[in-house]
Amino acid sequence: MQQKFLVGLVVGLFAQMAFAVSPQTEKIQQETSESIIEISYPAEFSAQRVNEVITSFIQHKKIIFLRW
């Protein structure tokens, strides 16, 4: 059985807060409107690895939605 989660870059309230310090806010918002990635992984995929992926996105000022 595989689980899926959706990784999306959001152009909403939280994204505006996250990108507020960026001089390229407008460009980033244009790019994010089309940037949604769906990732499938085995059910035994470690929670630690999922957390590392999430942390990586957050460090790059991107916001993620998870859907299990």
N, C-alpha and C positions, 0 to 999 in steps of 0.2 A: 504494500500500500504506500502510495506517495502522498505527501502533504504539500500544499503550495502556499506561498505567501506572495503578496503583491508588494513590490517596491515602487513607490511613486514619489516623484518630486512635486511638491504642492505649491500652487500659486494661490495662496490663501492667507489668512491672518498670520498663521505660524510661519509660513514661508517669508512673508514680508518682514517679520521680526528677525528671522534667521539671516536674511539677506540685507538687512538694514545698513550694515557696515560696508557693504560692497559697493564700489563705484560703478559696477556693471549690472546693477539691479535690473534695469529694463531688459537688457540682453538675456540675463539669466531667466527672467520670467518668461520671455518668449520661448526659450529653449525648453523650459520645464513643462510648458503646456503640452508637449508631445512626448515627454520622457516618462513612460511607465513601463516597467520591466516585470515580467512574471517569472519567478524562479521555482523550479520543481526540484525537490531533493528527497532522498530516501527518508523514511520515517525515523530511522536510527541516526540520522544526521544530528550531531551533538548540539545541545542547547548553547554550549560555549562557542561553537563555530557560528551559529546564528547570531549570537550576541556580538561576535567580532565583526561580522558583516554590518550589523546595525550601527555599531560604534564607528566603523569606517565611514559610513554615509553621514553620520552626524558630524564627524570631524571635518568633513568636506562641506558642511553647512547645507546638507540636503536632508529632507524630511521624508520619513518612510511610513507607509501604511502596511500593516501586516494583516493578512487574511488567512486564517487557518482552515 
